[in-house]
Amino acid sequence: MVDVELYGPQKVTKTIALVDSGADYCLFNIEFAKEIGVEIGKCEKSRTIGVEGGSKEIFITEIELQVKNLNKVKILVGFIDSRSVTGLIGQIGFFDKHRIKFERDHDAFEINPIK
């Protein structure tokens, strides 16, 4: 879990997110979109598989995201109406800009920007 800030057109909000190598997109609960001023009606619609055991609609848009102690990045995120998702850091847009190192035997992980 990492601390993140989501930068929207109207506001910045803080939350926590799970770094999830199995997730394609960074996903955040739809309530965060409302809070930071993202207009869901203007977002690209897509579907994700695996959340709540099925397929769910997601609303994709570009925002700035900052993981604590790292630089802000402009990234495509999906907002989802799901009680089981607060925040997920997925591969598209984040893993390709950072080196993620999981060390299960040490119960630790690192995130470093790719230069």
Protein Blocks (a to p, Z undefined) as FASTA:
>chain_A
ZZdddddfkbccdddddddfkbmbdcddfklmmmnopafklpccdddehihhiacddddd
ddddddehiacddddddddddfkbmbdcdfeoplmmcccdddfknopadddddZZ
